[in-house]
Amino acid sequence: MFKRQTLVSFTVGFILGIVAALVAQPLLGDRLPEAVTGKRQLVAGVVSAKQREGDRLLLTVNTPLGATLVTFQKRVAEISLLVERGDSLTLALGAYQPFLEDPQITRVAKTEGTGAPTAADSTGVEGGMLPGESPDSAAADSLGQPGDTAAEPAAKWYD
């Protein structure tokens, strides 16, 4: 009787462990250590198409391994604001797949033309200077005090 009870307990515990691992991984995702989730590779590509349909976002990403259709159903508004067509996107994947649902985004690199706002954007005036402002005073505003040679231009915010 003792051996039968031990075998039943072991079998029930084993089955519960497998079910818990299968259920917990999608729910906990990136919070689990790599030893539990398996090795992930970083796949980089360029977003070639973007389409938002209600509560989901579709991105076509061209990677060196091939094209991938990425579907996001979580955090759609945030990802839609962050990622634009032409941006470089890096995803953490177990392996390459042509269709992905809610993968982990590890990096978004903007294209040259979509970076930080220029001085013209912030002032609304071509050249970034206000009427009556000289180029020397505009340069002094971006570098620090006039005549201060130790000041360096600020780094781009997305570097």
Backbone as CSV, one residue per row, in Angstrom:
resi,resn,N_x,N_y,N_z,CA_x,CA_y,CA_z,C_x,C_y,C_z
1,MET,0.817,-1.195,0.000,0.000,0.000,0.000,0.861,1.261,0.000
2,PHE,1.952,1.213,0.750,2.829,2.380,0.840,3.438,2.699,-0.527
3,LYS,3.836,1.708,-1.267,4.451,1.932,-2.571,3.434,2.480,-3.573
4,ARG,2.204,2.024,-3.512,1.172,2.517,-4.425,0.874,3.989,-4.146
5,GLN,0.793,4.367,-2.880,0.527,5.762,-2.514,1.681,6.664,-2.954
6,THR,2.889,6.200,-2.810,4.064,6.959,-3.230,4.058,7.155,-4.748
7,LEU,3.736,6.111,-5.495,3.699,6.191,-6.942,2.600,7.153,-7.420
8,VAL,1.439,7.112,-6.808,0.348,8.019,-7.166,0.730,9.459,-6.852
9,SER,1.322,9.682,-5.694,1.747,11.037,-5.315,2.799,11.573,-6.280
10,PHE,3.739,10.730,-6.655,4.777,11.138,-7.592,4.167,11.480,-8.951
11,THR,3.256,10.650,-9.436,2.631,10.863,-10.738,1.806,12.152,-10.745
12,VAL,1.017,12.383,-9.712,0.208,13.601,-9.625,1.104,14.840,-9.551
13,GLY,2.156,14.772,-8.762,3.096,15.897,-8.656,3.804,16.175,-9.966
14,PHE,4.188,15.126,-10.678,4.860,15.268,-11.966,3.942,15.943,-12.982
15,ILE,2.687,15.507,-13.050,1.723,16.087,-13.986,1.437,17.543,-13.624
16,LEU,1.275,17.836,-12.338,1.050,19.224,-11.914,2.249,20.105,-12.249
17,GLY,3.438,19.600,-12.121,4.644,20.362,-12.460,4.710,20.711,-13.936
18,ILE,4.368,19.767,-14.789,4.380,20.024,-16.229,3.310,21.038,-16.599
19,VAL,2.111,20.890,-16.059,1.021,21.824,-16.352,1.378,23.227,-15.852
20,ALA,1.950,23.321,-14.653,2.328,24.632,-14.109,3.392,25.299,-14.970
21,ALA,4.349,24.521,-15.468,5.396,25.095,-16.319,4.815,25.599,-17.640
22,LEU,3.883,24.866,-18.214,3.282,25.286,-19.481,2.391,26.512,-19.315
23,VAL,1.711,26.620,-18.182,0.816,27.749,-17.938,1.605,28.976,-17.485
24,ALA,2.639,28.777,-16.673,3.387,29.898,-16.103,4.250,30.619,-17.132
25,GLN,4.806,29.888,-18.095,5.726,30.530,-19.037,5.058,31.627,-19.862
26,PRO,3.890,31.423,-20.452,3.269,32.543,-21.185,2.847,33.695,-20.277
27,LEU,2.460,33.389,-19.055,2.015,34.445,-18.146,3.174,35.249,-17.585
28,LEU,4.270,34.587,-17.230,5.396,35.277,-16.614,6.424,35.733,-17.641
29,GLY,6.515,35.023,-18.750,7.361,35.418,-19.867,8.768,35.824,-19.505
30,ASP,9.072,37.127,-19.659,10.435,37.622,-19.484,10.851,37.739,-18.029
31,ARG,9.978,37.440,-17.092,10.357,37.489,-15.673,11.031,36.202,-15.215
32,LEU,10.874,35.144,-15.992,11.506,33.869,-15.656,12.974,33.895,-16.072
33,PRO,13.834,33.205,-15.349,15.250,33.186,-15.734,15.452,32.434,-17.048
34,GLU,16.572,32.699,-17.712,16.859,32.095,-19.002,16.965,30.575,-18.910
35,ALA,17.390,30.063,-17.766,17.505,28.619,-17.595,16.137,27.937,-17.695
36,VAL,15.088,28.633,-17.308,13.739,28.062,-17.357,13.112,28.267,-18.732
37,THR,13.268,29.444,-19.297,12.603,29.769,-20.558,13.355,29.250,-21.777
38,GLY,14.618,28.939,-21.641,15.408,28.501,-22.779,16.193,29.656,-23.366
39,LYS,17.178,29.324,-24.175,18.041,30.350,-24.764,17.265,31.128,-25.817
40,ARG,17.429,32.455,-25.794,16.746,33.329,-26.741,17.802,34.010,-27.604
41,GLN,17.492,34.165,-28.858,18.400,34.876,-29.753,17.784,36.212,-30.131
42,LEU,18.640,37.175,-30.387,18.188,38.498,-30.801,18.142,38.535,-32.322
43,VAL,16.980,38.895,-32.855,16.793,38.993,-34.295,16.467,40.451,-34.612
44,ALA,17.303,41.067,-35.444,17.108,42.470,-35.819,16.575,42.544,-37.238
45,GLY,15.733,43.540,-37.476,15.182,43.740,-38.801,14.611,45.134,-38.939
46,VAL,14.192,45.457,-40.142,13.635,46.771,-40.445,12.133,46.623,-40.657
47,VAL,11.376,47.530,-40.046,9.920,47.518,-40.184,9.574,48.028,-41.582
48,SER,8.973,47.162,-42.396,8.643,47.559,-43.763,7.172,47.938,-43.921
49,ALA,6.315,47.491,-42.992,4.897,47.856,-43.051,4.327,47.867,-41.645
50,LYS,3.358,48.755,-41.430,2.713,48.899,-40.124,1.234,49.127,-40.357
51,GLN,0.410,48.362,-39.625,-1.033,48.513,-39.764,-1.684,48.281,-38.412
52,ARG,-2.557,49.203,-38.025,-3.267,49.066,-36.756,-4.725,48.760,-37.038
53,GLU,-5.198,47.667,-36.450,-6.582,47.236,-36.622,-7.234,47.128,-35.257
54,GLY,-7.859,48.192,-34.807,-8.560,48.174,-33.524,-7.643,47.889,-32.352
55,ASP,-7.755,46.702,-31.782,-6.990,46.357,-30.590,-5.757,45.526,-30.898
56,ARG,-5.283,45.554,-32.148,-4.047,44.846,-32.477,-3.233,45.641,-33.481
57,LEU,-1.930,45.389,-33.447,-0.978,46.082,-34.317,-0.214,45.035,-35.109
58,LEU,-0.155,45.218,-36.413,0.563,44.300,-37.294,1.790,44.998,-37.847
59,LEU,2.941,44.354,-37.728,4.187,44.881,-38.275,4.805,43.819,-39.174
60,THR,5.277,44.224,-40.337,6.075,43.344,-41.180,7.519,43.750,-40.985
61,VAL,8.328,42.806,-40.508,9.731,43.078,-40.205,10.596,42.225,-41.128
62,ASN,11.463,42.884,-41.898,12.399,42.178,-42.771,13.686,41.925,-42.009
63,THR,13.996,40.651,-41.764,15.197,40.248,-41.035,16.141,39.534,-41.999
64,PRO,17.384,39.325,-41.606,18.296,38.559,-42.463,17.825,37.118,-42.689
65,LEU,17.009,36.605,-41.776,16.505,35.239,-41.904,15.259,35.153,-42.770
66,GLY,14.590,36.280,-43.015,13.376,36.314,-43.812,12.380,37.298,-43.226
67,ALA,11.278,37.460,-43.906,10.239,38.390,-43.445,9.432,37.745,-42.319
68,THR,8.982,38.580,-41.379,8.203,38.121,-40.237,7.006,39.042,-40.055
69,LEU,5.835,38.444,-39.858,4.644,39.212,-39.522,4.489,39.159,-38.009
70,VAL,4.615,40.313,-37.364,4.554,40.406,-35.913,3.216,41.019,-35.529
71,THR,2.479,40.329,-34.660,1.176,40.800,-34.202,1.262,41.135,-32.721
72,PHE,0.870,42.359,-32.369,0.836,42.772,-30.963,-0.610,42.967,-30.552
73,GLN,-1.000,42.356,-29.437,-2.333,42.547,-28.877,-2.261,43.155,-27.482
74,LYS,-1.046,43.259,-26.934,-0.831,43.894,-25.637,-0.028,45.167,-25.869
75,ARG,-0.337,46.217,-25.129,0.359,47.497,-25.209,0.393,48.037,-26.640
76,VAL,-0.714,47.908,-27.338,-0.804,48.302,-28.742,-0.551,49.795,-28.925
77,ALA,-1.167,50.628,-28.102,-1.015,52.083,-28.259,0.438,52.505,-28.053
78,GLU,1.097,51.954,-27.041,2.485,52.331,-26.758,3.421,51.901,-27.885
79,ILE,3.262,50.673,-28.352,4.130,50.166,-29.409,3.868,50.921,-30.709
80,SER,2.622,51.259,-30.972,2.281,52.012,-32.180,2.937,53.390,-32.183
81,LEU,3.006,54.022,-31.025,3.682,55.323,-30.933,5.192,55.193,-31.054
82,LEU,5.748,54.098,-30.555,7.196,53.917,-30.525,7.763,53.497,-31.875
83,VAL,7.102,52.579,-32.544,7.648,51.974,-33.753,6.996,52.580,-34.985
84,GLU,7.817,53.001,-35.932,7.347,53.554,-37.202,7.946,52.751,-38.354
85,ARG,7.373,52.931,-39.524,7.891,52.272,-40.714,9.316,52.768,-40.988
86,GLY,10.236,51.851,-41.251,11.633,52.198,-41.515,12.524,52.064,-40.292
87,ASP,11.948,51.932,-39.097,12.745,51.777,-37.881,13.382,50.391,-37.827
88,SER,14.523,50.311,-37.158,15.185,49.030,-36.932,14.674,48.465,-35.606
89,LEU,14.209,47.225,-35.631,13.574,46.599,-34.480,14.336,45.336,-34.124
90,THR,14.661,45.141,-32.832,15.323,43.933,-32.371,14.377,43.180,-31.450
91,LEU,14.152,41.909,-31.775,13.231,41.062,-31.020,13.992,39.915,-30.380
92,ALA,13.576,39.508,-29.177,14.154,38.343,-28.502,13.262,37.151,-28.819
93,LEU,13.826,36.171,-29.539,13.060,35.013,-29.980,13.769,33.727,-29.591
94,GLY,12.993,32.667,-29.428,13.578,31.352,-29.214,14.219,30.857,-30.496
95,ALA,13.549,31.086,-31.620,14.030,30.730,-32.949,13.258,31.584,-33.950
96,TYR,13.765,31.666,-35.176,13.074,32.438,-36.207,11.723,31.804,-36.487
97,GLN,10.712,32.647,-36.619,9.366,32.207,-36.977,8.776,33.236,-37.933
98,PRO,8.032,32.808,-38.943,7.442,33.783,-39.867,6.250,34.537,-39.270
99,PHE,5.586,33.959,-38.263,4.452,34.614,-37.613,4.697,34.644,-36.116
100,LEU,4.653,35.838,-35.531,4.900,35.998,-34.095,3.746,36.741,-33.452
101,GLU,3.442,36.385,-32.219,2.423,37.095,-31.451,3.041,37.605,-30.162
102,ASP,2.988,38.905,-29.946,3.484,39.593,-28.755,4.899,39.184,-28.349
103,PRO,5.879,39.306,-29.270,7.257,39.005,-28.876,7.831,40.125,-28.020
104,GLN,8.923,39.849,-27.363,9.593,40.851,-26.531,10.459,41.743,-27.421
105,ILE,10.219,43.050,-27.363,11.029,44.020,-28.099,12.194,44.403,-27.202
106,THR,13.417,44.220,-27.692,14.587,44.580,-26.888,15.181,45.921,-27.291
107,ARG,14.938,46.350,-28.551,15.507,47.632,-28.979,14.766,48.158,-30.191
108,VAL,14.596,49.469,-30.226,14.048,50.157,-31.393,15.029,51.265,-31.747
109,ALA,15.560,51.218,-32.954,16.477,52.261,-33.420,15.768,53.049,-34.508
110,LYS,15.637,54.336,-34.286,14.955,55.214,-35.239,15.839,55.452,-36.452
111,THR,15.196,55.716,-37.590,15.937,56.062,-38.795,16.450,57.488,-38.669
112,GLU,17.340,57.872,-39.526,17.982,59.192,-39.463,16.983,60.334,-39.423
113,GLY,15.939,60.286,-40.210,15.021,61.410,-40.337,13.995,61.526,-39.224
114,THR,13.912,60.543,-38.318,12.861,60.575,-37.301,13.410,60.703,-35.899
115,GLY,14.578,61.293,-35.751,15.210,61.398,-34.446,14.649,62.518,-33.592
116,ALA,15.516,63.144,-32.826,15.119,64.207,-31.906,14.643,65.423,-32.684
117,PRO,13.738,66.195,-32.101,13.276,67.402,-32.777,14.424,68.381,-32.972
118,THR,14.392,69.075,-34.081,15.428,70.058,-34.358,15.053,71.384,-33.729
119,ALA,15.967,72.328,-33.804,15.701,73.651,-33.251,14.552,74.313,-33.995
120,ALA,14.426,74.039,-35.299,13.329,74.615,-36.073,11.993,74.067,-35.588
121,ASP,11.966,72.810,-35.172,10.729,72.224,-34.662,10.314,72.875,-33.351
122,SER,11.266,73.198,-32.496,10.919,73.732,-31.184,10.551,75.212,-31.236
123,THR,11.102,75.958,-32.199,10.780,77.380,-32.285,9.718,77.663,-33.324
124,GLY,9.547,76.748,-34.269,8.586,76.966,-35.339,9.118,77.884,-36.420
125,VAL,10.400,78.235,-36.364,11.005,79.153,-37.318,12.117,78.413,-38.038
126,GLU,12.185,78.579,-39.355,13.238,77.950,-40.127,14.604,78.394,-39.610
127,GLY,15.514,77.464,-39.422,16.843,77.787,-38.914,16.908,77.727,-37.408
128,GLY,15.779,77.657,-36.718,15.774,77.495,-35.279,16.021,78.773,-34.496
129,MET,16.045,79.931,-35.171,16.288,81.191,-34.465,15.023,82.021,-34.432
130,LEU,14.842,82.724,-33.352,13.723,83.643,-33.220,14.080,84.962,-33.892
131,PRO,13.076,85.772,-34.270,13.376,87.065,-34.885,14.232,87.918,-33.951
132,GLY,15.261,88.534,-34.495,16.147,89.388,-33.707,17.258,88.615,-33.017
133,GLU,17.328,87.303,-33.182,18.362,86.498,-32.528,19.495,86.270,-33.520
134,SER,20.722,86.384,-33.039,21.867,86.185,-33.914,22.320,84.728,-33.851
135,PRO,23.032,84.260,-34.858,23.522,82.873,-34.830,24.429,82.601,-33.631
136,ASP,25.176,83.623,-33.172,26.061,83.425,-32.024,25.267,83.154,-30.754
137,SER,24.165,83.870,-30.551,23.377,83.661,-29.338,22.640,82.328,-29.393
138,ALA,22.240,81.893,-30.599,21.591,80.585,-30.725,22.585,79.486,-30.407
139,ALA,23.833,79.622,-30.857,24.862,78.632,-30.557,25.190,78.632,-29.072
140,ALA,25.187,79.814,-28.456,25.475,79.897,-27.023,24.390,79.200,-26.216
141,ASP,23.126,79.281,-26.652,22.044,78.595,-25.943,22.222,77.089,-25.986
142,SER,22.704,76.541,-27.104,22.825,75.096,-27.221,24.113,74.576,-26.588
143,LEU,25.120,75.429,-26.412,26.391,74.969,-25.871,26.643,75.402,-24.434
144,GLY,25.902,76.297,-23.904,26.141,76.792,-22.550,26.254,78.296,-22.576
145,GLN,27.170,78.864,-21.822,27.357,80.308,-21.753,28.206,80.798,-22.921
146,PRO,27.975,82.059,-23.365,28.804,82.600,-24.448,30.261,82.635,-24.022
147,GLY,31.137,82.201,-24.918,32.557,82.206,-24.624,33.010,81.003,-23.814
148,ASP,32.122,80.127,-23.408,32.475,78.934,-22.631,32.926,77.860,-23.608
149,THR,34.222,77.608,-23.699,34.749,76.651,-24.669,34.725,75.231,-24.136
150,ALA,34.499,75.051,-22.830,34.505,73.711,-22.251,33.190,72.989,-22.495
151,ALA,32.143,73.734,-22.814,30.839,73.103,-23.012,30.814,72.370,-24.330
152,GLU,30.150,71.214,-24.352,30.016,70.426,-25.561,28.551,70.309,-25.912
153,PRO,28.250,70.084,-27.173,26.839,69.922,-27.536,26.249,68.707,-26.823
154,ALA,24.975,68.802,-26.510,24.298,67.698,-25.820,24.193,66.508,-26.759
155,ALA,24.274,65.305,-26.197,24.141,64.078,-26.993,22.690,63.930,-27.415
156,LYS,22.487,63.245,-28.522,21.132,62.983,-28.979,20.414,62.155,-27.932
157,TRP,19.125,62.396,-27.728,18.383,61.755,-26.650,18.176,60.269,-26.901
158,TYR,18.300,59.814,-28.125,18.028,58.415,-28.425,19.285,57.557,-28.546
159,ASP,20.463,58.112,-28.290,21.698,57.334,-28.358,21.839,56.439,-27.164
